[in-house]
Amino acid sequence: MELSKTRAIITGGASGLGAATAEYFRKMGAQIMVLDHDPKGAAFADSIGAGFAETDVTDETSVQAAIKAATERMGGIDACVNCAGIVIGEKTVGRDGAHKLDSFRRVIEVNLIGTFNVLRLAAEAMSANPGPERGVIVNTASIAAFDGQAGQAAYAASKAAIAGMSLPIARDLARNGIRVCAIAPGTFGTPMLRSLPQDVQDSLAAEVTFPKRLGEPEEYARLAAFIIESGYMNGETVRLDGALRMR
């Protein structure tokens, strides 16, 4: 699949890794529909020549409306990149008692169920495309799926599930001509992380094996593009982390 001819939806596409992906894909000629819960994302989408749909990834009706809007705007969907996600750091038992069940449930709801909600409906839309390859889905896991740190029980669980479901969903969608992969990023210089004090950023970069720096969001975007264009790549979770292994 050629990126320049791709019609893609990108969740969490108004900030961080999602915004970098939307911007890079547009630069390479792809049609883009940005899906984000923040209505301010419309201005970003407009600035790169993309469409926008205010979307709650956990809500079926909201995602259905976004898929419909994307299909009408672009004439169909060939790729789905799921970047929407949240992080809540909380110990299993901390100073204030046990981990709040509501916060654990919320992380799973957005990161895991939200990802699955979008991909299943996107896959349904892609199935209407002419074959043999009808679409590609790229999900965002994390190295926390494998090296989760203290306070990351909910986040690590959600990302491990995203990695774990890549192969069975790829097998499910083989008959539909749709490939499924996941990217597991390490420590990336998103706007949120770049807002931290410089000494904190430097200490995070120092943990990376090589190169000793934070990942650039466009590097995520380039890997997502590579997966879309590499027709034999399927069912894989790819670490993108400078060989970082969290302690």
N, C-alpha and C positions, 0 to 999 in steps of 0.2 A: 504494500500500500504506500503510495507516494504522499508525503506530508503536504505537499503543495496542492493536492487534490482532495485533502481530507476535510470532513465536516465534523468538528469535535465539540463536545460539551465538557466543561471543566468545572468541577465543584470546588468551592472555596477559592474560586478563580479571581477574586478581587483583592487578595492579599497573599503575601508569603510565596510559597512554592507554586501555588495555583496561579497567582498573578504573573510570576516569571514564566510559567508554562504557556499561559495565554498570550503573553507578549511575544515569546519566542516563536510559537506556532504561527501567529499572525505574520511575523517577519518572514517566515518561510512560505507564506502564501496560503495557509490553511484558513478555512472559515471557522469562526469560533462563536460559541454561545457561553457566556460566563454565568454560572449559577452560584449565587451567594446569598446568605441570609441578610447581609447588610445592604439596605437600599442605596447607600452611597457608592456601592460598586458599579452602579449604572454609569457614573461619570468616568470611572476608569475604563469600563468596557467601550464607551463611546470614544475615548481618547485613542484606543488602538484599533478602532473600526470593527468592534465585535458587538454581538447582541448581548442582552442581559435579561435574566429572569430572577427576581427575588425568590429564593427557594429555601424551604426548611427540609433538609435531606431526610429527616426522620418522619416526615409526613407524606403519606402516599398521594393524597390529592395534590399537594404542592408540587411534588416531583412529576406527577402525570401532567400537570399544567406546563411545567418547564420543558418537558420532553415534547409536548405538543407545540409549544412556541418555537423551540429549536428546529423541529421538523418543518414547520411552516416557513421559518426564516431561511433555512439553508437547503431545504428540499430533501432532507434526510439526515441521518447521523451515521458516521463511520467509526468514530472513536469516542471513548469516554475516559477521562482522566479524573479520578477521585482524589482530591486533595483536602476536602473539608474534614476538619477534626478539631478536637479540643484536648487540653491537658489539665488535669487536676492532680496536684501532688498531695498525697495524704498517707500517713503511716497506717498499717493495719491496726495497731494499737498505739496511739500517741498520747501526748500530755493531756488532751481533752477527752480521752476514752477511745472507743473503737471507731474504726473507719466508718464514716457515714454511708449508709446503704444508698441513699439518694444520689450522692456524688459518684459512687461506683456505677450505679445504674445509668446515670447521665452520660458518663464517658463511653460506656458500652453502646448506649442508644445512638449517640452521634457518630462515633468512630466506626463501629462495626455494623450496627443495624442500618445506619444512614448510608454507609458505603454499599451494603447489599441492596438496600431499597433502590438506590439510583442505578446500580449496575443491572439489576434484573429488568427494570423498565427500559433502560437503554438497550439491553440485549434484545428485548422484544421488538423494539423499533428497528434495530439493525437487521433483524431476521427478515425484514421485508426487502432488504437490498438485494440486487442481483449477485449471484455467487461467482466463483466459489468462495472467495474471502469476503465476508460481509461486514466484519467489524473487528475492532480491537478494544479491550478494556485494560486500563492501567490503574491499579489501586496503590494507595500509599500505606505501606506498613511502617516499620521503624526498626533500628537496631535494638530498641528496647524490647522487641519481640523475642530477642535471643539473649540480651544482656541487661534485662531490666534492673534498675537501681532501686535502692530503698525509697519508698514513697511512690513507686510507680506501678503498684499492683493493678490498678484499673487500666492505666494507659498501656502497660505491657500486655495485659490480657487481651485488650481490644486489638492491638497490633499483631500479636501472635495469631489471633483468629483470622485476621486478614491474610497473613502469610499462609496459614493452614488451609484456607478455603480456595486458594488460587488453583491448585491442581484439580480438585473435584469439580469446580465450576468450569475449568477449561475442558474437562472431560464431558460435562453436561452439555456445553455449548459447541462441541466439535461438530455435531450434526447440523448446527446452524451456521457453520463457517465463521465462528467468532473465536478469537484468541484472547487469553486472559493471563496477565502477568502482574507482579507487584514490585515496587521499588521500596527498599528499606533504607531510608536516609540516616546518616549519622548526625553530627552537629552542624547545622547550616546557618549561614548568616542571613536569616530572614530579618525583616524590619523589627520584629519583636526582640530578637536576640541582639541585634545591633544597638538596641536602646539601652542595653545593660552597660554598666561601667566598663571602661576599656580593660582594666585589670582582670575583670571577670571573663571577658571575651578571650583575653590572652591565656588565661589558665585553662579554658576549655580547648583552645587551639593546641596548647602544649600537650594535651592528652592524645592527640591524633598521632598515629605512627609516622605517616608521611603521605602527603606534605603536611607540615605542621601549621595548619590554618583551618579556618572554618570553610565548609563547603559553600560554593556560590549557588544561589537559587537557579541560575541558568544551567548549571551542570545537571541538576535534576531534570530540567526541561529537555536538555539534549538527550538524556538517557530515555526519557519518555518518548521522544521523537524516534530514537533508534529502535525502541521496541515496536513502535507502530510500523516502521519501515522494514523491519526484519521478519519476514513472513514465516520463518522456521522457529521463531522464539515463542514459546508457549508454556504455560503452567509453571513458570519460574518466579522466584522471589530473589531479586538482585540487590545485594548490599552496595551502598554508595557511601563510603565512610572513611576513606583513607586508611583502611585497616584498623580503625579504632575498635577496641574491645573494652566496653565499659567495666569498671571495677565494681 
